[in-house]
Each structure stands twice: as structure tokens, then as C-alpha cells.
């Protein structure tokens, strides 16, 4: 059985991904334009697919049904996104470089946490 702290942590963890997934679907044109500027193939489709991945991963974790799969969906979003969208090493402006570097490492850090969650959640009761 999950404790209140575990439930609170789970809710906070998935809230970020629910908001991001909804944002992907609601603002898909703007996000697709940005993804296109980063040379993401089929940016319109990519934004919709990643929005669904974010929502599905978050919901699976929240309800505790195949939560490990949900965590892996988030990892499959976060790692490529870090390298494709937050490639700070190509930025020449120091402020943009610092901003993209922060987002790059944020994505990899959250991905690492999701990997740990996926590994440790197997067999745990929701």
C-alpha cells in the first residue's frame, strides 16, 4: 500500500507530464514550428505522438497500472528530446546556451529518475 507521501510524490511527478502532454496537444502548431526549427522529422506528427506519450506515461504511473511501462514511455520522450530539442552545444548566445543546457540536464535527470522508478516499481502495489 502506498503511503500519503508516496501518493503526493506520484501526483507531483506526473502533474508535470500531464501539463506538458496537454500543452503538446493544445499548442501543437507552435510546438511543431519549434520542433521543425530543430530539424525534428515530421514535427507536427512528432508533437502529437509525444503529447500522447506524455499523457499515457503519466496516467499509467498515476493509476499504478503498468506504471513501469508509463515510466519507460517518459524515458522514451525525455532522452531524445534532450538531444534534439535542447542541444545546447550548438548555441552561440551564452544565455540561450545556458538555458538549453539547463533543459538538457533537467530532461536527463528526470529520465534517470523515471528509469529508477520503472526498475523499482515492478511488483509494488499501487
PyMOL commands that set and color helices and strands:
alter all, ss='L'
color gray80, all
select helices_A, chain A and resi 4-26+28-37+43-63+67-85+88-90+94-121
alter helices_A, ss='H'
color red, helices_A
deselect
rebuild
show_as cartoon
